[in-house]
Amino acid sequence: MEMADVDGSPVEETPINPTPDDSTATEIIGSPLSQSTYLAIWAISLVASFGIFFVYF
């Protein structure tokens, strides 16, 4: 069964998950640092921000 618009012209069906073409695809770039390094930086930043908060407030 083909769907039709209000004026009777056929409606084009678009796929639910269209595949991106090469011009819009994004590449995942590998990180030079490991996940544990980022976690350590985050933890140090968290402790520093709490320290600044308690000192000034």
trRosetta pair geometry for C-beta under 8 A, 3 or more apart (Angstrom, degrees):
i j d omega theta_ij theta_ji phi_ij phi_ji
2 10 5.8 -35 162 -130 123 109
3 10 7.2 102 82 -157 57 65
3 11 4.6 -42 103 44 106 119
3 13 7.4 109 31 -69 122 95
4 8 5.4 -12 173 -149 130 36
4 9 6.7 146 -160 72 81 24
4 10 5.8 -57 -106 -99 68 44
4 11 6.5 169 -128 -11 14 91
5 8 6.9 -37 68 33 72 17
5 9 4.9 -6 36 61 117 79
5 10 7.4 42 -5 105 87 5
5 11 5.2 129 -55 -68 81 94
14 18 7.0 -48 176 -56 91 119
15 18 4.8 126 70 -78 110 69
20 24 4.7 -116 -167 86 112 105
20 25 4.9 146 109 -75 123 74
21 24 5.9 73 57 22 71 95
21 25 7.2 -124 100 -26 31 95
22 25 5.7 -46 -139 15 34 119
31 34 7.8 160 100 -80 110 18
31 38 7.9 -4 151 -46 157 128
33 37 4.3 -109 -180 78 107 142
33 38 6.1 120 117 -47 123 85
34 37 4.9 106 57 -1 72 101
34 38 7.5 -139 100 1 44 85
35 38 5.8 -54 -155 38 39 110
35 39 6.3 40 148 -21 68 106
36 39 5.3 -51 -145 37 36 116
36 40 6.3 40 154 -22 66 102
37 40 5.8 -52 -149 34 31 111
37 41 6.5 31 152 -16 64 105
38 41 5.7 -53 -147 38 33 112
38 42 6.3 36 152 -21 65 106
39 42 5.6 -53 -147 36 31 114
39 43 6.3 32 154 -20 65 105
40 43 5.7 -53 -145 35 31 111
40 44 6.4 30 156 -17 65 105
41 44 5.9 -55 -147 38 30 110
41 45 6.3 30 154 -18 64 109
42 45 5.7 -59 -149 39 29 111
42 46 6.2 33 153 -24 65 106
43 46 5.6 -51 -147 32 31 114
43 47 6.5 29 156 -15 64 104
44 47 5.9 -55 -148 38 31 108
44 48 6.2 30 154 -17 65 109
45 48 5.7 -57 -144 40 30 111
45 49 6.2 29 158 -20 66 107
46 49 5.9 -55 -146 36 27 107
46 50 6.5 24 156 -14 63 105
47 50 5.9 -56 -149 38 31 108
47 51 6.3 34 151 -22 64 107
48 51 5.5 -54 -148 35 32 115
48 52 6.4 31 155 -17 65 103
49 52 5.7 -50 -146 37 34 110
49 53 6.3 38 152 -23 64 106
50 53 5.4 -53 -147 36 34 116
50 54 6.3 26 158 -14 68 106
51 54 6.2 -59 -145 39 28 102
51 55 6.2 25 158 -18 64 111
52 55 5.9 -58 -143 38 29 110
52 56 6.1 0 169 5 66 115
53 56 6.8 -76 -142 49 19 90
53 57 5.7 -31 180 30 63 116
54 57 6.9 -69 -114 59 19 78
